[in-house]
Structures are given as structure tokens and as C-alpha cells.
Amino acid sequence: MPEIEALDDENVDEIDETLTERLIGLTEMFPESVRKGSSTAVKGVVGGAKWLYNFTGKTVWIVSTSFVILALPVIFEVERVQTEEAQLQQQRQILLGPGSAGAGMGMPPGYSAPQSQRN
């Protein structure tokens, strides 16, 4: 048995091949049809991944710029109107007192709308 171990150690030391050479050697044990099929499959997956990456990038760009151009101005305008309304309501409350929350809406100061009762 020691002779086998010595031979194995010698063979390992003599093997001086790169990983690429080893992989090429391993591919030779498969039939040509399997090698071509796997090569075609890998090329298809890589091509599909590239297409998906490009499509996703373009889609994200279109959606984000459309949002900035179309939606942000509307959001800012709504926020501005709400802020103005809050300031007007605060001014009414300061001038007319705490019971004047609905004063600017056609109701006299201190008047509250009747509550409907449901059975």
C-alpha cells in the first residue's frame, strides 16, 4: 500500500494544468450534441439576461421621469392648497375665536350642524 500512495503523490505533483485546461478536458467526455446544446442554452440565458437588464433599465427610466413630470407638480399644488386652507382656518380661529371653525363655510359663528340620530 505505501507504494500506491507514493505513486499517487508523484502523479499529483506531475499534473500541472490550469483550471481552464481541466474544464476543457472534462467537456470532451460528453457527446458533441450535449456540448452544443448546453452552449446554446448558456448563450440564450445570457442573451435573455442582457435583454431583461436593458428592458428593466429603460422601463424604470420612463416610469420615473413620467412620475416627475406628471405627478409631482400635482402633488406640490395639492400640498400648497392644503397649506393655504390651513393658514386661512388658523387666521379665522385667531380672529373670531375657537368656535369659528366653520365660520367661512356659510354658518354663523358658534353654530354647529345638527347631528342626525340613527336607530
Backbone bond lengths (Angstrom), bond angles and torsions (degrees), N, CA, C in turn:
res aa  C-N    CA-C-N  psi(-1)  N-CA   C-N-CA  omega(-1)  CA-C   N-CA-C  phi
1 M - - - 1.434 - - 1.527 112.44 -
2 P 1.313 119.79 -36.46 1.464 118.94 178.47 1.523 111.77 -60.81
3 E 1.346 116.81 -28.94 1.458 118.85 179.76 1.530 110.80 -66.71
4 I 1.347 117.92 -37.51 1.465 121.95 -179.91 1.526 109.80 -66.06
5 E 1.321 116.37 -42.71 1.459 119.48 178.89 1.523 110.65 -63.29
6 A 1.315 117.92 -39.22 1.462 121.11 179.13 1.519 110.04 -65.39
7 L 1.334 117.77 -40.15 1.459 120.35 178.42 1.531 111.12 -66.44
8 D 1.344 117.34 -40.53 1.463 120.67 179.14 1.521 110.65 -63.24
9 D 1.321 116.97 -41.45 1.458 120.11 178.84 1.525 110.56 -63.73
10 E 1.312 117.01 -39.32 1.461 120.42 179.81 1.530 110.09 -66.34
11 N 1.340 117.74 -42.22 1.461 121.30 -179.84 1.523 111.78 -64.65
12 V 1.314 116.87 -39.09 1.463 120.29 179.33 1.514 109.96 -65.70
13 D 1.319 117.31 -39.92 1.457 119.81 -179.75 1.526 111.78 -67.66
14 E 1.334 117.26 -32.62 1.451 120.84 -177.95 1.531 112.16 -75.94
15 I 1.326 117.02 -25.74 1.468 120.15 -178.39 1.521 107.56 -72.56
16 D 1.327 113.53 115.25 1.453 119.12 -179.95 1.529 107.28 -133.34
17 E 1.339 115.19 78.70 1.456 119.35 -179.21 1.524 109.29 -129.93
18 T 1.295 115.28 152.77 1.459 119.70 179.46 1.522 109.78 -82.60
19 L 1.296 115.39 169.99 1.461 120.63 179.09 1.524 109.97 -63.73
20 T 1.318 116.48 -39.07 1.471 120.07 179.19 1.521 110.73 -62.15
21 E 1.323 117.02 -44.54 1.466 120.25 178.99 1.520 111.04 -62.36
22 R 1.305 116.23 -38.24 1.459 120.16 -179.66 1.530 110.42 -67.44
23 L 1.337 117.30 -42.68 1.458 120.36 179.02 1.523 111.31 -65.34
24 I 1.320 117.06 -39.38 1.465 119.98 176.96 1.525 110.10 -62.93
25 G 1.304 115.97 -40.23 1.463 119.70 177.79 1.518 111.96 -64.53
26 L 1.317 117.11 -36.53 1.466 120.42 179.08 1.522 111.64 -69.57
27 T 1.328 117.10 -32.47 1.465 118.90 -179.53 1.520 111.33 -66.61
28 E 1.311 117.45 -25.17 1.468 120.48 -177.60 1.527 112.84 -69.24
29 M 1.321 117.42 -13.92 1.457 118.76 179.95 1.528 111.82 -83.86
30 F 1.342 118.46 -8.04 1.461 122.06 177.64 1.526 109.39 -99.03
31 P 1.323 117.66 150.03 1.466 120.26 177.33 1.538 111.21 -64.94
32 E 1.307 115.32 158.73 1.460 120.82 -177.93 1.529 111.91 -59.83
33 S 1.318 117.22 -37.55 1.472 120.01 -179.19 1.527 111.41 -64.09
34 V 1.323 117.68 -38.32 1.467 121.31 178.74 1.522 109.82 -67.56
35 R 1.339 116.98 -41.48 1.464 120.32 179.67 1.527 110.90 -64.21
36 K 1.332 117.30 -43.90 1.467 120.51 179.56 1.528 110.69 -66.30
37 G 1.314 116.53 -41.70 1.469 120.19 179.76 1.519 111.98 -63.07
38 S 1.325 116.46 -44.47 1.461 118.87 179.92 1.524 110.81 -68.20
39 S 1.335 116.71 -36.31 1.459 120.31 177.29 1.523 110.63 -63.39
40 T 1.323 116.69 -44.03 1.462 121.04 178.37 1.528 110.84 -63.61
41 A 1.324 116.67 -40.99 1.460 120.33 179.60 1.527 111.33 -64.11
42 V 1.325 116.91 -43.05 1.473 120.38 179.54 1.523 110.12 -64.46
43 K 1.339 117.16 -42.85 1.467 119.97 178.56 1.525 110.96 -62.34
44 G 1.334 116.46 -39.09 1.467 120.34 178.20 1.515 112.19 -65.27
45 V 1.318 116.89 -41.82 1.462 120.54 179.60 1.525 110.05 -65.83
46 V 1.325 117.45 -43.39 1.463 120.72 179.29 1.524 110.50 -63.98
47 G 1.335 116.49 -44.00 1.466 119.82 177.79 1.517 112.13 -62.74
48 G 1.319 116.48 -41.45 1.466 120.41 177.56 1.517 112.20 -64.42
49 A 1.321 116.84 -39.77 1.464 120.51 178.45 1.531 110.86 -64.84
50 K 1.331 117.01 -40.98 1.468 120.44 177.88 1.525 110.57 -63.76
51 W 1.346 116.24 -44.61 1.459 119.60 179.16 1.525 111.06 -61.56
52 L 1.340 117.16 -44.50 1.455 121.62 -179.74 1.524 110.86 -62.92
53 Y 1.318 117.50 -41.08 1.468 121.79 178.50 1.530 110.17 -61.78
54 N 1.333 117.06 -47.78 1.466 120.41 179.74 1.527 111.20 -64.10
55 F 1.330 117.11 -44.70 1.459 121.37 179.85 1.528 111.23 -61.44
56 T 1.334 116.80 -44.01 1.461 120.93 -179.90 1.521 110.75 -64.05
57 G 1.322 117.08 -43.12 1.456 120.26 179.14 1.518 111.97 -61.66
58 K 1.325 116.94 -45.02 1.463 120.29 179.30 1.526 111.14 -65.45
59 T 1.323 116.75 -40.64 1.460 120.40 -179.97 1.520 111.53 -64.48
60 V 1.324 117.09 -44.25 1.467 120.52 178.65 1.522 110.02 -62.56
61 W 1.323 118.03 -40.32 1.465 121.41 178.81 1.531 110.26 -62.97
62 I 1.321 118.18 -46.53 1.464 121.42 -178.62 1.528 110.83 -63.55
63 V 1.325 116.84 -45.39 1.469 120.43 -178.08 1.527 110.96 -66.16
64 S 1.321 117.51 -43.43 1.465 119.25 -177.37 1.519 111.63 -69.07
65 T 1.328 118.72 -43.13 1.463 119.06 179.45 1.527 110.80 -68.65
66 S 1.323 118.01 -36.34 1.465 119.81 176.65 1.522 110.83 -63.54
67 F 1.323 117.12 -40.61 1.461 120.79 177.77 1.518 110.66 -61.81
68 V 1.329 116.64 -45.09 1.463 120.32 -178.98 1.523 110.55 -63.56
69 I 1.318 117.40 -42.25 1.463 120.98 -176.07 1.526 111.99 -76.16
70 L 1.329 118.28 -39.07 1.456 121.08 -172.88 1.530 114.54 -97.43
71 A 1.306 118.13 -41.68 1.464 120.07 -170.70 1.528 113.80 -93.68
72 L 1.312 118.43 -38.65 1.467 119.44 -176.64 1.525 113.49 -60.26
73 P 1.331 120.52 -43.38 1.468 118.15 177.32 1.528 112.97 -59.15
74 V 1.323 117.16 -37.87 1.463 120.35 178.16 1.527 110.49 -65.55
75 I 1.319 116.49 -43.50 1.466 120.53 179.21 1.525 110.64 -62.07
76 F 1.329 117.30 -44.16 1.469 120.53 179.29 1.524 111.29 -64.27
77 E 1.322 118.01 -39.82 1.468 121.23 -179.91 1.524 110.97 -66.51
78 V 1.306 117.59 -42.85 1.469 120.74 177.84 1.527 110.05 -62.07
79 E 1.305 117.13 -42.87 1.474 121.15 178.59 1.527 110.85 -63.18
80 R 1.334 116.44 -39.50 1.470 120.32 179.62 1.527 110.28 -65.48
81 V 1.328 117.49 -43.42 1.464 121.41 179.49 1.528 110.31 -64.38
82 Q 1.313 117.65 -42.70 1.470 120.38 178.47 1.521 111.45 -63.21
83 T 1.324 116.73 -38.90 1.469 120.43 178.42 1.521 110.37 -65.51
84 E 1.338 117.79 -42.56 1.463 120.80 178.05 1.523 111.34 -62.74
85 E 1.335 116.84 -42.84 1.465 120.18 178.22 1.521 111.38 -62.66
86 A 1.316 116.93 -40.50 1.467 120.31 178.68 1.526 110.53 -65.24
87 Q 1.329 117.11 -38.95 1.469 119.82 177.98 1.523 111.46 -66.34
88 L 1.348 117.21 -41.52 1.464 120.23 178.16 1.525 111.03 -63.28
89 Q 1.329 116.23 -42.56 1.465 119.67 179.23 1.532 110.45 -64.61
90 Q 1.316 116.94 -37.91 1.460 120.08 178.41 1.527 110.35 -66.79
91 Q 1.328 118.06 -38.95 1.465 120.99 177.74 1.519 110.77 -64.96
92 R 1.341 117.93 -42.42 1.461 121.08 177.38 1.524 110.90 -60.94
93 Q 1.315 115.40 -41.95 1.467 119.16 -178.70 1.521 110.50 -66.04
94 I 1.323 117.15 -37.63 1.472 119.91 179.35 1.519 110.10 -69.19
95 L 1.350 117.59 -42.49 1.461 121.15 -176.73 1.519 112.82 -74.82
96 L 1.315 118.66 -41.32 1.455 121.64 -171.41 1.529 113.75 -105.58
97 G 1.308 118.59 -8.17 1.453 120.59 178.31 1.511 111.71 102.17
98 P 1.338 117.24 172.47 1.456 121.62 -174.42 1.528 114.37 -66.13
99 G 1.326 120.21 -22.31 1.461 121.99 -178.05 1.518 112.99 -84.93
100 S 1.304 118.43 9.18 1.466 120.63 -173.92 1.522 112.75 -104.61
101 A 1.286 118.32 26.28 1.461 120.99 -177.48 1.517 111.48 -61.62
102 G 1.327 118.33 -36.34 1.453 121.11 -179.65 1.512 112.52 -102.64
103 A 1.306 119.42 14.18 1.458 123.12 -174.52 1.517 112.78 -63.22
104 G 1.280 118.60 -34.75 1.454 120.81 -177.80 1.509 113.18 -80.90
105 M 1.314 118.84 2.50 1.456 121.32 -175.55 1.524 111.81 -111.38
106 G 1.320 118.05 29.66 1.452 120.95 175.50 1.519 114.08 86.05
107 M 1.320 119.82 4.27 1.455 122.27 178.58 1.528 108.50 -106.82
108 P 1.319 116.96 140.74 1.464 119.08 178.37 1.529 110.45 -67.50
109 P 1.343 117.02 155.39 1.472 120.14 179.29 1.528 111.25 -59.56
110 G 1.300 116.39 139.06 1.459 122.75 178.25 1.519 114.01 81.88
111 Y 1.323 117.13 -0.44 1.470 121.09 -179.29 1.517 108.83 -92.84
112 S 1.298 116.56 132.71 1.462 120.01 174.95 1.533 107.68 -119.46
113 A 1.305 115.12 143.44 1.456 120.37 -178.32 1.521 109.99 -65.69
114 P 1.347 118.04 141.73 1.461 119.53 178.79 1.513 112.15 -62.79
115 Q 1.296 115.14 143.37 1.457 121.29 -179.93 1.529 108.22 -89.92
116 S 1.313 116.50 131.06 1.468 119.48 177.03 1.517 108.47 -85.40
117 Q 1.325 114.87 141.05 1.453 118.97 179.89 1.524 109.43 -105.03
118 R 1.305 115.29 133.82 1.462 120.33 178.91 1.514 108.89 -111.71
119 N 1.290 116.03 139.23 1.468 120.95 179.06 1.474 110.26 -100.81
